[in-house]
Amino acid sequence: MLAANDRVLVVEDVLTTGGSTRETMKVAKAAGGQVVGAASIVNRSGASPQFDVPFAALLDVPLPTYGPETCPLCAQGLPVVKPGSRQVTV
């Protein structure tokens, strides 16, 4: 459990969508902490993520992302692996 005056900085290795960062921020707040910022080593989202706290990344790498209808690998019939820690083969 965190105390009400515990300040929390949420840091990810690679930020893709910001979903894991948001989940971690919710857990920290629910445990009583005060989230004061978010950061990542690499931001591969291609944008500046919108959090309700300041965000910083050491490296921005704008990698292209595709939906299934525009994915060049899908068009070739090749298997696609979703990036991130929750790896899923599509």
N, CA, C and O atoms as CSV, one atom per row, in Angstrom:
chain,resi,resn,atom,element,x,y,z
A,1,MET,N,N,0.830,-1.175,0.000
A,1,MET,CA,C,0.000,0.000,0.000
A,1,MET,C,C,0.882,1.249,0.000
A,1,MET,O,O,1.926,1.291,0.651
A,2,LEU,N,N,0.451,2.234,-0.724
A,2,LEU,CA,C,1.154,3.503,-0.759
A,2,LEU,C,C,0.480,4.484,0.193
A,2,LEU,O,O,-0.731,4.427,0.411
A,3,ALA,N,N,1.262,5.360,0.742
A,3,ALA,CA,C,0.704,6.411,1.586
A,3,ALA,C,C,0.201,7.553,0.700
A,3,ALA,O,O,0.653,7.712,-0.434
A,4,ALA,N,N,-0.725,8.336,1.220
A,4,ALA,CA,C,-1.318,9.424,0.445
A,4,ALA,C,C,-0.274,10.434,-0.031
A,4,ALA,O,O,-0.477,11.098,-1.047
A,5,ASN,N,N,0.828,10.555,0.685
A,5,ASN,CA,C,1.854,11.519,0.266
A,5,ASN,C,C,2.969,10.868,-0.548
A,5,ASN,O,O,3.953,11.534,-0.870
A,6,ASP,N,N,2.843,9.580,-0.890
A,6,ASP,CA,C,3.846,8.918,-1.737
A,6,ASP,C,C,3.667,9.376,-3.178
A,6,ASP,O,O,2.592,9.235,-3.760
A,7,ARG,N,N,4.736,9.926,-3.742
A,7,ARG,CA,C,4.708,10.380,-5.132
A,7,ARG,C,C,5.226,9.256,-6.018
A,7,ARG,O,O,6.218,8.605,-5.688
A,8,VAL,N,N,4.549,9.029,-7.151
A,8,VAL,CA,C,4.848,7.902,-8.027
A,8,VAL,C,C,5.179,8.415,-9.422
A,8,VAL,O,O,4.458,9.238,-9.986
A,9,LEU,N,N,6.275,7.916,-9.965
A,9,LEU,CA,C,6.632,8.150,-11.358
A,9,LEU,C,C,6.522,6.805,-12.069
A,9,LEU,O,O,7.219,5.857,-11.708
A,10,VAL,N,N,5.664,6.716,-13.063
A,10,VAL,CA,C,5.463,5.479,-13.813
A,10,VAL,C,C,6.405,5.491,-15.009
A,10,VAL,O,O,6.357,6.408,-15.829
A,11,VAL,N,N,7.270,4.467,-15.112
A,11,VAL,CA,C,8.266,4.406,-16.184
A,11,VAL,C,C,8.124,3.083,-16.928
A,11,VAL,O,O,8.118,2.014,-16.317
A,12,GLU,N,N,8.009,3.163,-18.238
A,12,GLU,CA,C,7.918,1.995,-19.122
A,12,GLU,C,C,9.207,1.871,-19.921
A,12,GLU,O,O,9.917,2.857,-20.122
A,13,ASP,N,N,9.506,0.669,-20.371
A,13,ASP,CA,C,10.644,0.523,-21.265
A,13,ASP,C,C,10.287,1.057,-22.649
A,13,ASP,O,O,10.970,1.940,-23.167
A,14,VAL,N,N,9.213,0.524,-23.256
A,14,VAL,CA,C,8.775,0.962,-24.577
A,14,VAL,C,C,7.294,1.316,-24.510
A,14,VAL,O,O,6.477,0.498,-24.088
A,15,LEU,N,N,6.954,2.511,-24.917
A,15,LEU,CA,C,5.564,2.943,-24.953
A,15,LEU,C,C,5.056,2.822,-26.373
A,15,LEU,O,O,5.638,3.392,-27.296
A,16,THR,N,N,3.964,2.076,-26.557
A,16,THR,CA,C,3.370,1.933,-27.879
A,16,THR,C,C,2.033,2.655,-27.940
A,16,THR,O,O,1.859,3.572,-28.743
A,17,THR,N,N,1.082,2.248,-27.095
A,17,THR,CA,C,-0.232,2.889,-27.090
A,17,THR,C,C,-0.470,3.703,-25.823
A,17,THR,O,O,-1.344,4.569,-25.803
A,18,GLY,N,N,0.286,3.441,-24.778
A,18,GLY,CA,C,0.070,4.098,-23.499
A,18,GLY,C,C,-0.862,3.333,-22.590
A,18,GLY,O,O,-1.084,3.738,-21.449
A,19,GLY,N,N,-1.417,2.227,-23.076
A,19,GLY,CA,C,-2.365,1.444,-22.289
A,19,GLY,C,C,-1.781,0.903,-20.995
A,19,GLY,O,O,-2.413,1.006,-19.943
A,20,SER,N,N,-0.599,0.334,-21.053
A,20,SER,CA,C,0.035,-0.215,-19.844
A,20,SER,C,C,0.371,0.895,-18.855
A,20,SER,O,O,0.261,0.705,-17.644
A,21,THR,N,N,0.779,2.043,-19.365
A,21,THR,CA,C,1.090,3.176,-18.492
A,21,THR,C,C,-0.173,3.635,-17.774
A,21,THR,O,O,-0.147,3.891,-16.570
A,22,ARG,N,N,-1.282,3.742,-18.512
A,22,ARG,CA,C,-2.544,4.150,-17.901
A,22,ARG,C,C,-2.988,3.139,-16.840
A,22,ARG,O,O,-3.437,3.531,-15.763
A,23,GLU,N,N,-2.867,1.853,-17.138
A,23,GLU,CA,C,-3.238,0.813,-16.170
A,23,GLU,C,C,-2.401,0.931,-14.896
A,23,GLU,O,O,-2.931,0.849,-13.788
A,24,THR,N,N,-1.096,1.124,-15.060
A,24,THR,CA,C,-0.208,1.242,-13.908
A,24,THR,C,C,-0.520,2.493,-13.101
A,24,THR,O,O,-0.455,2.470,-11.872
A,25,MET,N,N,-0.855,3.570,-13.772
A,25,MET,CA,C,-1.233,4.803,-13.081
A,25,MET,C,C,-2.495,4.576,-12.247
A,25,MET,O,O,-2.582,5.052,-11.116
A,26,LYS,N,N,-3.471,3.851,-12.799
A,26,LYS,CA,C,-4.703,3.560,-12.060
A,26,LYS,C,C,-4.419,2.736,-10.813
A,26,LYS,O,O,-4.988,2.990,-9.752
A,27,VAL,N,N,-3.534,1.741,-10.943
A,27,VAL,CA,C,-3.175,0.890,-9.802
A,27,VAL,C,C,-2.488,1.717,-8.723
A,27,VAL,O,O,-2.795,1.576,-7.539
A,28,ALA,N,N,-1.564,2.577,-9.126
A,28,ALA,CA,C,-0.851,3.409,-8.160
A,28,ALA,C,C,-1.817,4.340,-7.428
A,28,ALA,O,O,-1.716,4.510,-6.213
A,29,LYS,N,N,-2.755,4.946,-8.168
A,29,LYS,CA,C,-3.744,5.836,-7.546
A,29,LYS,C,C,-4.658,5.056,-6.602
A,29,LYS,O,O,-4.963,5.518,-5.502
A,30,ALA,N,N,-5.098,3.859,-7.041
A,30,ALA,CA,C,-5.974,3.037,-6.208
A,30,ALA,C,C,-5.281,2.598,-4.922
A,30,ALA,O,O,-5.936,2.371,-3.905
A,31,ALA,N,N,-3.949,2.479,-4.970
A,31,ALA,CA,C,-3.175,2.082,-3.788
A,31,ALA,C,C,-2.872,3.268,-2.881
A,31,ALA,O,O,-2.233,3.113,-1.840
A,32,GLY,N,N,-3.332,4.456,-3.280
A,32,GLY,CA,C,-3.155,5.623,-2.434
A,32,GLY,C,C,-2.062,6.578,-2.849
A,32,GLY,O,O,-1.869,7.610,-2.206
A,33,GLY,N,N,-1.336,6.259,-3.915
A,33,GLY,CA,C,-0.233,7.119,-4.338
A,33,GLY,C,C,-0.690,8.299,-5.174
A,33,GLY,O,O,-1.810,8.325,-5.685
A,34,GLN,N,N,0.188,9.265,-5.303
A,34,GLN,CA,C,-0.053,10.443,-6.128
A,34,GLN,C,C,0.867,10.339,-7.345
A,34,GLN,O,O,2.075,10.542,-7.227
A,35,VAL,N,N,0.300,10.024,-8.514
A,35,VAL,CA,C,1.095,9.905,-9.737
A,35,VAL,C,C,1.484,11.309,-10.195
A,35,VAL,O,O,0.621,12.141,-10.474
A,36,VAL,N,N,2.783,11.563,-10.270
A,36,VAL,CA,C,3.281,12.895,-10.604
A,36,VAL,C,C,3.866,12.979,-12.012
A,36,VAL,O,O,4.153,14.073,-12.499
A,37,GLY,N,N,4.045,11.840,-12.665
A,37,GLY,CA,C,4.603,11.866,-14.011
A,37,GLY,C,C,4.666,10.478,-14.605
A,37,GLY,O,O,4.486,9.478,-13.911
A,38,ALA,N,N,4.925,10.431,-15.909
A,38,ALA,CA,C,5.100,9.180,-16.633
A,38,ALA,C,C,6.271,9.358,-17.588
A,38,ALA,O,O,6.540,10.462,-18.060
A,39,ALA,N,N,6.958,8.266,-17.866
A,39,ALA,CA,C,8.120,8.324,-18.756
A,39,ALA,C,C,8.310,6.979,-19.432
A,39,ALA,O,O,7.772,5.961,-18.998
A,40,SER,N,N,9.083,6.999,-20.499
A,40,SER,CA,C,9.483,5.751,-21.145
A,40,SER,C,C,10.896,5.925,-21.675
A,40,SER,O,O,11.354,7.039,-21.932
A,41,ILE,N,N,11.566,4.809,-21.830
A,41,ILE,CA,C,12.881,4.854,-22.456
A,41,ILE,C,C,12.694,5.159,-23.939
A,41,ILE,O,O,13.368,6.025,-24.496
A,42,VAL,N,N,11.755,4.424,-24.579
A,42,VAL,CA,C,11.459,4.627,-25.998
A,42,VAL,C,C,9.968,4.897,-26.162
A,42,VAL,O,O,9.136,4.180,-25.607
A,43,ASN,N,N,9.641,5.922,-26.918
A,43,ASN,CA,C,8.261,6.201,-27.304
A,43,ASN,C,C,8.141,5.853,-28.771
A,43,ASN,O,O,8.676,6.557,-29.627
A,44,ARG,N,N,7.433,4.755,-29.069
A,44,ARG,CA,C,7.265,4.345,-30.461
A,44,ARG,C,C,5.853,4.588,-30.957
A,44,ARG,O,O,5.444,4.049,-31.985
A,45,SER,N,N,5.099,5.416,-30.209
A,45,SER,CA,C,3.698,5.662,-30.548
A,45,SER,C,C,3.533,6.543,-31.784
A,45,SER,O,O,2.489,6.503,-32.436
A,46,GLY,N,N,4.539,7.324,-32.107
A,46,GLY,CA,C,4.420,8.238,-33.233
A,46,GLY,C,C,3.723,9.534,-32.862
A,46,GLY,O,O,3.448,10.370,-33.723
A,47,ALA,N,N,3.439,9.698,-31.580
A,47,ALA,CA,C,2.758,10.914,-31.116
A,47,ALA,C,C,3.197,11.201,-29.687
A,47,ALA,O,O,3.921,10.420,-29.070
A,48,SER,N,N,2.747,12.322,-29.186
A,48,SER,CA,C,2.984,12.632,-27.783
A,48,SER,C,C,1.786,12.116,-27.002
A,48,SER,O,O,0.690,12.659,-27.142
A,49,PRO,N,N,1.962,11.078,-26.177
A,49,PRO,CA,C,0.818,10.499,-25.481
A,49,PRO,C,C,0.156,11.499,-24.541
A,49,PRO,O,O,0.819,12.354,-23.954
A,50,GLN,N,N,-1.148,11.378,-24.412
A,50,GLN,CA,C,-1.922,12.277,-23.575
A,50,GLN,C,C,-2.235,11.609,-22.239
A,50,GLN,O,O,-3.105,10.742,-22.155
A,51,PHE,N,N,-1.523,12.017,-21.211
A,51,PHE,CA,C,-1.772,11.566,-19.850
A,51,PHE,C,C,-2.173,12.793,-19.038
A,51,PHE,O,O,-1.988,13.925,-19.487
A,52,ASP,N,N,-2.721,12.572,-17.849
A,52,ASP,CA,C,-3.074,13.716,-17.013
A,52,ASP,C,C,-1.909,14.166,-16.132
A,52,ASP,O,O,-2.095,14.914,-15.173
A,53,VAL,N,N,-0.705,13.699,-16.474
A,53,VAL,CA,C,0.536,14.095,-15.796
A,53,VAL,C,C,1.584,14.344,-16.883
A,53,VAL,O,O,1.405,13.894,-18.014
A,54,PRO,N,N,2.663,15.046,-16.568
A,54,PRO,CA,C,3.726,15.247,-17.559
A,54,PRO,C,C,4.325,13.908,-18.025
A,54,PRO,O,O,4.420,12.957,-17.249
A,55,PHE,N,N,4.723,13.854,-19.298
A,55,PHE,CA,C,5.333,12.652,-19.883
A,55,PHE,C,C,6.637,13.041,-20.566
A,55,PHE,O,O,6.734,14.098,-21.190
A,56,ALA,N,N,7.645,12.170,-20.440
A,56,ALA,CA,C,8.924,12.372,-21.123
A,56,ALA,C,C,9.441,11.021,-21.614
A,56,ALA,O,O,9.202,9.991,-20.982
A,57,ALA,N,N,10.144,11.032,-22.733
A,57,ALA,CA,C,10.785,9.834,-23.273
A,57,ALA,C,C,12.230,10.170,-23.609
A,57,ALA,O,O,12.542,11.288,-24.019
A,58,LEU,N,N,13.103,9.190,-23.431
A,58,LEU,CA,C,14.504,9.405,-23.791
A,58,LEU,C,C,14.712,9.378,-25.302
A,58,LEU,O,O,15.603,10.047,-25.827
A,59,LEU,N,N,13.875,8.592,-26.004
A,59,LEU,CA,C,14.032,8.435,-27.448
A,59,LEU,C,C,12.665,8.293,-28.087
A,59,LEU,O,O,11.865,7.460,-27.660
A,60,ASP,N,N,12.385,9.097,-29.109
A,60,ASP,CA,C,11.157,8.977,-29.895
A,60,ASP,C,C,11.491,8.270,-31.197
A,60,ASP,O,O,12.355,8.719,-31.951
A,61,VAL,N,N,10.802,7.156,-31.462
A,61,VAL,CA,C,11.005,6.388,-32.692
A,61,VAL,C,C,9.637,6.207,-33.346
A,61,VAL,O,O,8.891,5.301,-32.975
A,62,PRO,N,N,9.301,7.057,-34.314
A,62,PRO,CA,C,7.982,6.967,-34.944
A,62,PRO,C,C,7.910,5.808,-35.947
A,62,PRO,O,O,8.216,5.983,-37.127
A,63,LEU,N,N,7.512,4.649,-35.481
A,63,LEU,CA,C,7.384,3.481,-36.348
A,63,LEU,C,C,5.965,3.409,-36.895
A,63,LEU,O,O,5.012,3.688,-36.167
A,64,PRO,N,N,5.809,3.042,-38.160
A,64,PRO,CA,C,4.458,2.976,-38.725
A,64,PRO,C,C,3.661,1.823,-38.111
A,64,PRO,O,O,4.210,0.766,-37.801
A,65,THR,N,N,2.370,2.049,-37.947
A,65,THR,CA,C,1.459,0.996,-37.509
A,65,THR,C,C,0.333,0.905,-38.524
A,65,THR,O,O,-0.018,1.897,-39.162
A,66,TYR,N,N,-0.231,-0.286,-38.672
A,66,TYR,CA,C,-1.255,-0.527,-39.675
A,66,TYR,C,C,-2.415,-1.289,-39.056
A,66,TYR,O,O,-2.221,-2.133,-38.181
A,67,GLY,N,N,-3.609,-0.987,-39.513
A,67,GLY,CA,C,-4.768,-1.809,-39.208
A,67,GLY,C,C,-4.751,-3.011,-40.132
A,67,GLY,O,O,-4.028,-3.005,-41.128
A,68,PRO,N,N,-5.532,-4.049,-39.829
A,68,PRO,CA,C,-5.524,-5.257,-40.666
A,68,PRO,C,C,-5.857,-4.983,-42.136
A,68,PRO,O,O,-5.364,-5.679,-43.023
A,69,GLU,N,N,-6.685,-3.981,-42.391
A,69,GLU,CA,C,-7.100,-3.700,-43.768
A,69,GLU,C,C,-6.013,-3.020,-44.592
A,69,GLU,O,O,-6.083,-3.036,-45.821
A,70,THR,N,N,-5.006,-2.421,-43.949
A,70,THR,CA,C,-3.942,-1.736,-44.687
A,70,THR,C,C,-2.561,-2.339,-44.443
A,70,THR,O,O,-1.563,-1.805,-44.926
A,71,CYS,N,N,-2.490,-3.431,-43.709
A,71,CYS,CA,C,-1.215,-4.051,-43.345
A,71,CYS,C,C,-0.579,-4.749,-44.545
A,71,CYS,O,O,-1.194,-5.641,-45.129
A,72,PRO,N,N,0.647,-4.360,-44.927
A,72,PRO,CA,C,1.308,-5.012,-46.058
A,72,PRO,C,C,1.605,-6.490,-45.803
A,72,PRO,O,O,1.562,-7.290,-46.737
A,73,LEU,N,N,1.903,-6.865,-44.561
A,73,LEU,CA,C,2.159,-8.276,-44.250
A,73,LEU,C,C,0.881,-9.096,-44.355
A,73,LEU,O,O,0.909,-10.227,-44.840
A,74,CYS,N,N,-0.244,-8.533,-43.902
A,74,CYS,CA,C,-1.540,-9.219,-44.024
A,74,CYS,C,C,-1.866,-9.458,-45.494
A,74,CYS,O,O,-2.337,-10.533,-45.866
A,75,ALA,N,N,-1.614,-8.452,-46.325
A,75,ALA,CA,C,-1.896,-8.574,-47.757
A,75,ALA,C,C,-1.082,-9.695,-48.394
A,75,ALA,O,O,-1.507,-10.282,-49.389
A,76,GLN,N,N,0.095,-9.997,-47.822
A,76,GLN,CA,C,0.944,-11.079,-48.329
A,76,GLN,C,C,0.608,-12.420,-47.684
A,76,GLN,O,O,1.188,-13.443,-48.049
A,77,GLY,N,N,-0.324,-12.427,-46.727
A,77,GLY,CA,C,-0.698,-13.662,-46.047
A,77,GLY,C,C,0.290,-14.080,-44.974
A,77,GLY,O,O,0.259,-15.227,-44.529
A,78,LEU,N,N,1.173,-13.176,-44.546
A,78,LEU,CA,C,2.160,-13.495,-43.517
A,78,LEU,C,C,1.569,-13.284,-42.132
A,78,LEU,O,O,0.736,-12.395,-41.953
A,79,PRO,N,N,1.982,-14.086,-41.139
A,79,PRO,CA,C,1.467,-13.889,-39.783
A,79,PRO,C,C,1.972,-12.568,-39.201
A,79,PRO,O,O,3.092,-12.141,-39.480
A,80,VAL,N,N,1.140,-11.939,-38.401
A,80,VAL,CA,C,1.468,-10.667,-37.790
A,80,VAL,C,C,1.510,-10.861,-36.282
A,80,VAL,O,O,0.632,-11.507,-35.710
A,81,VAL,N,N,2.531,-10.302,-35.638
A,81,VAL,CA,C,2.660,-10.389,-34.184
A,81,VAL,C,C,2.448,-9.002,-33.609
A,81,VAL,O,O,3.106,-8.041,-34.008
A,82,LYS,N,N,1.517,-8.908,-32.659
A,82,LYS,CA,C,1.246,-7.621,-32.004
A,82,LYS,C,C,2.420,-7.286,-31.104
A,82,LYS,O,O,2.829,-8.130,-30.307
A,83,PRO,N,N,2.989,-6.059,-31.202
A,83,PRO,CA,C,4.132,-5.693,-30.378
A,83,PRO,C,C,3.720,-5.456,-28.925
A,83,PRO,O,O,2.542,-5.272,-28.619
A,84,GLY,N,N,4.685,-5.464,-28.066
A,84,GLY,CA,C,4.445,-5.194,-26.654
A,84,GLY,C,C,4.598,-6.435,-25.818
A,84,GLY,O,O,4.934,-7.507,-26.320
A,85,SER,N,N,4.349,-6.278,-24.544
A,85,SER,CA,C,4.558,-7.388,-23.613
A,85,SER,C,C,3.446,-8.416,-23.681
A,85,SER,O,O,3.591,-9.521,-23.158
A,86,ARG,N,N,2.352,-8.072,-24.309
A,86,ARG,CA,C,1.224,-8.997,-24.446
A,86,ARG,C,C,1.197,-9.518,-25.863
A,86,ARG,O,O,0.281,-9.203,-26.622
A,87,GLN,N,N,2.185,-10.309,-26.231
A,87,GLN,CA,C,2.346,-10.761,-27.601
A,87,GLN,C,C,1.195,-11.658,-28.021
A,87,GLN,O,O,0.850,-12.625,-27.343
A,88,VAL,N,N,0.606,-11.305,-29.174
A,88,VAL,CA,C,-0.490,-12.048,-29.740
A,88,VAL,C,C,-0.220,-12.227,-31.224
A,88,VAL,O,O,0.087,-11.261,-31.922
A,89,THR,N,N,-0.331,-13.443,-31.705
A,89,THR,CA,C,-0.207,-13.681,-33.154
A,89,THR,C,C,-1.588,-13.551,-33.755
A,89,THR,O,O,-2.540,-14.173,-33.284
A,90,VAL,N,N,-1.699,-12.725,-34.817
A,90,VAL,CA,C,-2.982,-12.481,-35.455
A,90,VAL,C,C,-3.110,-13.376,-36.666
A,90,VAL,O,O,-4.126,-13.334,-37.360
